[in-house]
Amino acid sequence: MASKLYVGNLSFDTTEGDLRQLFESCGSVSSCNLITDKFTGKSRGFAFVEMSSADEAAKAISELNSKDCDGRPLTVNEAKPREDRPRGGGGGYGGGGGGRRDRY
């Protein structure tokens, strides 16, 4: 089991400090990354927490999944590897021709 965890269903008021403190009850936290909107800087409602060992990560999942945090039940599970997604490029809406053509 990996030690990187996905934490979802977070209140928009939850801070990285709050998360770190919550997860430290299960072991040593290597990193805590609250995901924010790049334009507004506000939380997007999920985070990634990395524990020091797989055993600590398993303990965090068993103890914190569905636990109430700021009035919301947390979703805590093993983080999946990030998928490569194609970058936006080119314009238009999938190519295609012009507008209406009337027949004579």
C-alpha positions in Angstrom: 0.0 0.0 0.0 1.2 3.5 -0.8 1.5 6.1 1.8 -0.1 8.9 -0.2 -3.8 9.5 0.6 -6.6 11.3 -1.1 -8.8 13.2 1.3 -12.2 14.4 -0.1 -15.4 16.0 1.0 -13.5 18.7 2.9 -15.2 21.8 4.1 -14.0 24.9 2.3 -13.0 26.3 5.7 -10.6 23.4 6.5 -6.9 24.4 6.4 -3.7 22.5 5.7 -2.9 23.0 9.4 -6.3 21.4 10.4 -5.6 18.4 8.2 -2.0 17.9 9.4 -3.2 18.0 13.0 -6.0 15.5 12.3 -3.7 13.0 10.4 -0.9 13.3 13.0 -3.1 11.4 15.3 -2.4 8.4 13.1 1.3 8.8 12.6 4.0 11.1 11.1 2.8 13.3 8.2 5.4 13.8 5.5 3.4 16.3 3.5 0.0 17.8 3.3 -1.3 19.5 0.1 -4.7 21.2 0.1 -5.8 21.7 -3.5 -6.9 25.3 -4.3 -8.4 27.0 -7.2 -5.5 28.8 -9.1 -7.6 31.9 -9.8 -9.4 32.5 -6.5 -7.0 30.7 -4.1 -10.0 29.0 -2.4 -10.1 25.4 -1.4 -11.5 23.0 -4.0 -12.6 20.6 -1.2 -9.9 17.9 -1.4 -6.3 17.3 -0.4 -3.5 14.9 -0.6 -1.7 13.8 2.6 1.4 11.7 2.6 2.2 9.5 5.7 5.7 8.3 6.6 4.8 4.7 6.2 2.2 2.4 4.6 1.2 1.2 8.1 0.4 4.7 9.2 -1.5 5.3 5.9 -3.6 2.2 6.5 -4.3 3.4 10.1 -5.3 6.8 8.8 -7.7 5.2 6.3 -9.3 3.0 8.9 -9.7 5.7 11.6 -10.5 8.8 9.5 -12.6 7.6 6.6 -16.2 8.8 7.2 -15.0 10.7 10.3 -16.7 14.1 10.8 -14.5 17.1 10.1 -16.0 20.6 10.2 -19.4 19.1 9.8 -18.7 16.9 6.8 -17.8 13.1 6.7 -14.3 12.8 5.2 -13.5 10.5 2.3 -10.0 9.0 2.9 -8.5 6.4 0.6 -5.3 5.5 -1.2 -4.4 8.1 -3.8 -4.5 6.9 -7.4 -1.6 7.7 -9.7 -2.2 10.9 -11.7 -3.4 10.2 -15.2 -1.8 12.0 -18.1 -4.5 14.2 -19.7 -4.0 15.8 -23.1 -3.4 19.5 -22.9 -5.8 21.9 -24.6 -4.5 23.0 -27.9 -5.9 24.2 -31.2 -9.1 26.1 -31.4 -12.6 25.5 -32.3 -15.0 22.8 -31.4 -13.6 19.7 -32.9 -13.0 21.1 -36.4 -15.7 20.9 -38.9 -16.9 23.1 -41.6 -18.8 26.2 -41.9 -22.3 27.3 -41.6 -25.5 26.7 -43.5 -25.4 26.3 -47.2 -28.5 27.1 -49.2 -29.1 25.3 -52.5 -30.1 27.1 -55.6 
